[in-house]
Amino acid sequence: QVQLVESGGGLVQAGGSLRLACADSGGTLSRTAMGWFRQAPGKEREFVASLTWPVKTEYYADAVKGRFTISRDGGKNTVYLQMNSLTPEDTAVYYCATRTRPYFGPATKPGDFDSWGRGVPVTVSS
């Protein structure tokens, strides 16, 4: 089965940066999208960023646009989320997700993805 394992989270001061990584392994199905979501207590899971292919397109939530960058290292089967200028509003558990269905359109909703990591907490202090 597909396995997604997030890393790189932790505690950071407001204004600081973190880089999350998602290691993708297992399964033989092709990927058509990789994405990041986050969920704070009492809130719905929220889209953060995604990358689709073979038509390579990046999508970002308005709340993170200009601060976060998604990227992929195909050789390592790893997707990254570089997070800069962090604020307390970014505090959440961050989840990596992948789409294995042969769709090539946008991937910005939880239902667009079919495999999920366990999540990694990010806490931004004031």
N, C-alpha and C positions, 0 to 999 in steps of 0.2 A: 504494500500500500504506500501511497504518497506519505512522506514524513516531512514536516516543516518544523524547524526548531529555531526559535528566536533567541538572540543574545544581544548584549550591549546596553541593556537598560540599567537603571539605577537612580541614584539621587544626584541632582545637579542644581546649582544655584541659578536663579533667574538671570537670563542673559547669556548663559552658557550653551554648550553644544554637546550633543551625543550622536553617535552613529549606531543605529541598530542594524543587525544582520539577521538574515533568514537563510538557513541552510536547507536546501531542497534535495531530498533523496528518496529513493524508493519508487516503485512503479515504472511502467513503461509508457504510459500515456503522455502525449505531447502536451506542452503548456502553451496556452494562448494569452495568459495574463498572469501577472503577479501583483499583489497589492498589499497595502497596509491599512488597517483599521485600528480604532482605539475605542475604549469604553471606560467611562468614568462611573463611579457608583450612582445608581439611580437614573442613569441615562442609557439611551439606545446606543448600540454599536454604531460608530461614526466613521465614515469614509475619510481617509487621510490622503493617500496617493496610490497610484497604480501605473503599471507599464504593460502595454499590450504589444503583441506582435503576431504575425510577421510584418504587419504594418505598424511600425514602432511609433507609439503615441504615449505621451505622458499625461496623466490627469492628476489634478490637485484640488483638494478642498480649498475654498476661499480662505478659511481660517489659517491655512499653512502656506499658501502660495507665496513664493518669494523667500520663505524661510526654510522649507524642507525640500529635499531633492531625493528622488528615487533613482536608483541605478542598479544595474545587473552585471555580474561577472559570470559569464557563461562557462568559463573554464572551471570555476569553483562551484557552479550551480548555486550561487548565492545572490540574493537581492539585498540591497542596502537602503536604509533610510537615513540620510544625513539631516539632522535637526539642528538648526541654528537659532539664535535669539530666542531661546526657550522662555516661556512664561508659565506661571502657575496654571493657566488655563490648559496647558498641554499635559497636565498630570492625568494619567490614565494607564490602563493596561493596553499595550499595543500588540496587535495580532497580525501575523503574516498569513496571507491566503493566496491560493493559486486557482486558476481556471484551467481545466483540462478539456472542456468541451470545445468542439471545433467551431467556435464563434470568433468573430474578428472585430466586433464592435466595441463600444466602451465597456469598461468594467469598473463601476463606481458604486455598486450596491452590494450588500452582503449576499443577496441571492444570485449575483453574477458569479460567485466563487463556489467551489465545491470541496475544497480541502483547506483545513485551518491548522495553524499552530496552536500551542497551548497558551501563548501570550507571555509578555514580559512587562513588568511594571516600570513605569517612568514617573518619577516624582520630581517636580520642580519647586524648589523652595523660594519664598519671597526674599 
